[in-house]
Amino acid sequence: MAMPAAEIERLILAAFPDARVEIKDLAGDGDHYSATVVSSAFRGKSRVQQHQMVYGALKGQMGGALHALALQTAAAPE
């Protein structure tokens, strides 16, 4: 079962209300997405920590309803 891009965005924004989120469906199948997430919550965090935070926001959907997510994160400027 595929996960709509809007649901991915909703979950990320629920965890990071100030985030700028851009989701792209890479294969047109609802299973392979890229996401760019920019949030002040990422300040002082390593890239790995930032990605872990986003995966946590997806509440266990990775590998299930969401098959693949190419993730780019950055801290929002102050």
MILO-204586 format. One record per residue: residue in one letter; chain; x, y, z of N, C-alpha, C in turn. Coordinates in nm, 3 decimals, decimal comma, padded with zeros to 5 digits. Each point is the difference from the previous one (the first is absolute). Last residue first. Layout:
<recs>
(rec A; A; (X; Y; Z); (X; Y; Z); (X; Y; Z));
...
</recs>
This chain:
<recs>
(rec E; A; (01,892; 03,123; 01,141); (-00,060; 00,067; 00,115); (-00,063; 00,131; -00,038));
(rec P; A; (00,040; -00,432; -00,337); (00,081; 00,109; 00,055); (-00,075; 00,068; 00,115));
(rec A; A; (-00,076; -00,520; -00,110); (-00,046; 00,130; -00,046); (00,089; 00,108; 00,060));
(rec A; A; (00,164; -00,506; -00,102); (-00,049; 00,086; 00,106); (-00,042; 00,133; -00,061));
(rec A; A; (-00,016; -00,479; -00,266); (00,086; 00,114; 00,031); (-00,065; 00,079; 00,113));
(rec T; A; (-00,031; -00,499; -00,332); (-00,041; 00,085; 00,111); (00,099; 00,114; 00,017));
(rec Q; A; (-00,186; -00,430; -00,350); (00,095; 00,109; 00,016); (-00,052; 00,089; 00,111));
(rec L; A; (-00,099; -00,536; -00,210); (-00,022; 00,110; 00,093); (00,115; 00,099; -00,002));
(rec A; A; (-00,285; -00,424; -00,260); (00,129; 00,067; -00,012); (-00,015; 00,131; 00,075));
(rec L; A; (-00,287; -00,467; 00,035); (-00,001; 00,145; 00,017); (00,143; 00,051; -00,008));
(rec A; A; (-00,350; -00,474; -00,078); (00,130; 00,066; -00,014); (-00,016; 00,151; 00,011));
(rec H; A; (-00,369; -00,309; 00,104); (00,108; -00,093; -00,036); (00,136; 00,068; -00,001));
(rec L; A; (-00,484; 00,060; 00,261); (00,097; 00,084; -00,071); (00,124; -00,083; -00,026));
(rec A; A; (-00,349; -00,204; 00,224); (-00,077; 00,077; -00,098); (00,091; 00,089; -00,084));
(rec G; A; (00,284; -00,278; 00,260); (-00,136; -00,053; -00,008); (-00,074; 00,073; -00,110));
(rec G; A; (00,442; 00,118; 00,106); (00,009; -00,144; -00,020); (-00,137; -00,067; -00,005));
(rec M; A; (00,000; 00,452; 00,244); (00,109; -00,039; -00,091); (00,009; -00,152; -00,007));
(rec Q; A; (-00,300; 00,226; 00,302); (-00,053; -00,027; -00,134); (00,108; -00,041; -00,100));
(rec G; A; (00,015; 00,144; 00,492); (00,012; -00,141; -00,038); (-00,052; -00,034; -00,138));
(rec K; A; (-00,006; 00,462; 00,180); (-00,070; -00,095; 00,087); (-00,001; -00,143; -00,052));
(rec L; A; (00,190; 00,452; -00,143); (-00,080; -00,083; -00,091); (-00,064; -00,119; 00,070));
(rec A; A; (00,304; 00,306; 00,215); (-00,126; 00,069; -00,027); (-00,092; -00,082; -00,089));
(rec G; A; (00,439; -00,153; 00,088); (-00,084; -00,012; 00,119); (-00,136; 00,065; -00,020));
(rec Y; A; (00,323; 00,052; -00,333); (-00,051; -00,138; -00,002); (-00,089; -00,025; 00,122));
(rec V; A; (00,219; 00,413; -00,017); (-00,105; -00,008; -00,102); (-00,059; -00,140; -00,004));
(rec M; A; (00,363; 00,067; 00,287); (-00,115; 00,077; 00,048); (-00,116; -00,008; -00,100));
(rec Q; A; (00,414; -00,189; -00,118); (-00,067; -00,082; 00,101); (-00,125; 00,072; 00,053));
(rec H; A; (00,277; 00,238; -00,292); (-00,074; -00,104; -00,071); (-00,074; -00,090; 00,098));
(rec Q; A; (00,281; 00,327; 00,183); (-00,111; 00,064; -00,070); (-00,087; -00,105; -00,071));
(rec Q; A; (00,400; -00,144; 00,201); (-00,102; 00,032; 00,100); (-00,123; 00,064; -00,064));
(rec V; A; (00,370; -00,080; -00,278); (-00,059; -00,127; 00,043); (-00,110; 00,024; 00,102));
(rec R; A; (00,255; 00,368; -00,135); (-00,088; -00,044; -00,109); (-00,071; -00,131; 00,037));
(rec S; A; (00,142; 00,296; 00,411); (00,071; -00,056; -00,114); (-00,101; -00,041; -00,106));
(rec K; A; (-00,098; 00,406; 00,348); (-00,011; -00,146; -00,015); (00,082; -00,044; -00,121));
(rec G; A; (-00,081; 00,463; 00,144); (00,092; -00,067; 00,092); (-00,003; -00,152; -00,009));
(rec R; A; (-00,421; 00,228; -00,196); (00,120; 00,076; 00,038); (00,082; -00,076; 00,102));
(rec F; A; (-00,439; -00,124; -00,190); (00,121; -00,071; -00,040); (00,129; 00,073; 00,039));
(rec A; A; (-00,456; 00,165; 00,057); (00,023; -00,110; 00,094); (00,129; -00,075; -00,031));
(rec S; A; (-00,187; 00,347; -00,278); (00,086; 00,051; 00,107); (00,031; -00,109; 00,102));
(rec S; A; (-00,109; -00,122; -00,519); (-00,066; 00,035; 00,126); (00,102; 00,055; 00,100));
(rec V; A; (-00,110; -00,229; -00,528); (00,081; 00,105; 00,062); (-00,074; 00,046; 00,125));
(rec V; A; (-00,001; -00,426; -00,390); (-00,060; 00,053; 00,122); (00,099; 00,100; 00,061));
(rec T; A; (-00,127; -00,320; -00,467); (00,092; 00,102; 00,052); (-00,072; 00,065; 00,117));
(rec A; A; (-00,054; -00,492; -00,291); (-00,051; 00,105; 00,089); (00,114; 00,093; 00,039));
(rec S; A; (-00,173; -00,421; -00,375); (00,109; 00,080; 00,056); (-00,065; 00,107; 00,085));
(rec Y; A; (-00,189; -00,518; -00,155); (-00,006; 00,146; 00,011); (00,138; 00,058; 00,032));
(rec H; A; (-00,309; -00,467; -00,139); (00,137; 00,048; -00,006); (-00,002; 00,153; -00,007));
(rec D; A; (-00,405; -00,258; 00,011); (00,087; -00,077; 00,090); (00,142; 00,054; 00,009));
(rec G; A; (-00,380; 00,138; -00,295); (-00,040; 00,023; 00,138); (00,082; -00,078; 00,101));
(rec D; A; (00,045; 00,039; -00,497); (-00,069; -00,118; 00,053); (-00,046; 00,017; 00,144));
(rec G; A; (00,282; 00,279; -00,314); (-00,141; 00,009; -00,035); (-00,084; -00,113; 00,056));
(rec A; A; (00,482; 00,113; 00,063); (-00,033; -00,103; -00,098); (-00,145; 00,006; -00,044));
(rec L; A; (00,198; 00,316; 00,319); (00,107; -00,027; -00,095); (-00,039; -00,096; -00,111));
(rec D; A; (-00,245; 00,378; 00,317); (-00,021; -00,142; -00,029); (00,095; -00,036; -00,113));
(rec K; A; (00,051; 00,403; 00,379); (-00,011; -00,034; -00,142); (-00,019; -00,151; -00,011));
(rec I; A; (-00,026; 00,442; 00,386); (-00,008; -00,143; -00,028); (-00,014; -00,020; -00,150));
(rec E; A; (00,147; 00,393; 00,395); (-00,025; -00,023; -00,142); (00,008; -00,150; -00,024));
(rec V; A; (-00,036; 00,386; 00,435); (00,003; -00,138; -00,046); (-00,032; -00,005; -00,148));
(rec R; A; (00,141; 00,330; 00,452); (-00,030; 00,009; -00,143); (00,020; -00,141; -00,053));
(rec A; A; (-00,110; 00,129; 00,534); (00,077; -00,055; -00,112); (-00,051; 00,046; -00,135));
(rec D; A; (-00,149; 00,071; 00,480); (00,063; 00,111; -00,073); (00,068; -00,045; -00,129));
(rec P; A; (-00,220; -00,310; 00,309); (-00,097; 00,096; -00,052); (00,060; 00,115; -00,081));
(rec F; A; (00,126; -00,508; 00,133); (00,081; 00,120; -00,020); (-00,089; 00,109; -00,061));
(rec A; A; (-00,193; -00,419; 00,114); (00,118; -00,006; 00,086); (00,083; 00,128; -00,004));
(rec A; A; (-00,382; -00,044; -00,275); (-00,049; -00,021; 00,137); (00,116; -00,002; 00,098));
(rec L; A; (00,090; 00,019; -00,464); (-00,041; 00,130; 00,056); (-00,057; -00,013; 00,141));
(rec I; A; (00,118; -00,395; -00,232); (00,120; 00,080; 00,024); (-00,037; 00,133; 00,064));
(rec L; A; (-00,352; -00,281; -00,133); (00,073; -00,059; 00,113); (00,124; 00,082; 00,035));
(rec R; A; (-00,251; 00,127; -00,382); (-00,077; 00,022; 00,123); (00,075; -00,053; 00,122));
(rec E; A; (00,180; -00,084; -00,431); (00,014; 00,140; 00,038); (-00,072; 00,028; 00,131));
(rec I; A; (-00,056; -00,422; -00,184); (00,139; 00,015; 00,042); (00,022; 00,142; 00,050));
(rec E; A; (-00,411; -00,086; -00,192); (00,010; -00,063; 00,132); (00,142; 00,009; 00,054));
(rec A; A; (-00,091; 00,151; -00,439); (-00,062; 00,090; 00,097); (00,007; -00,056; 00,142));
(rec A; A; (00,143; -00,261; -00,373); (00,097; 00,104; 00,035); (-00,056; 00,094; 00,107));
(rec P; A; (-00,188; -00,506; -00,024); (-00,006; 00,126; -00,076); (00,103; 00,102; 00,050));
(rec M; A; (00,040; -00,545; 00,010); (-00,027; 00,112; 00,090); (-00,003; 00,128; -00,082));
(rec A; A; (-00,101; -00,558; -00,119); (00,080; 00,120; -00,015); (-00,042; 00,107; 00,101));
(rec M; A; (-00,020; -00,558; 00,008); (-00,084; 00,118; 00,000); (00,089; 00,125; 00,000));
</recs>
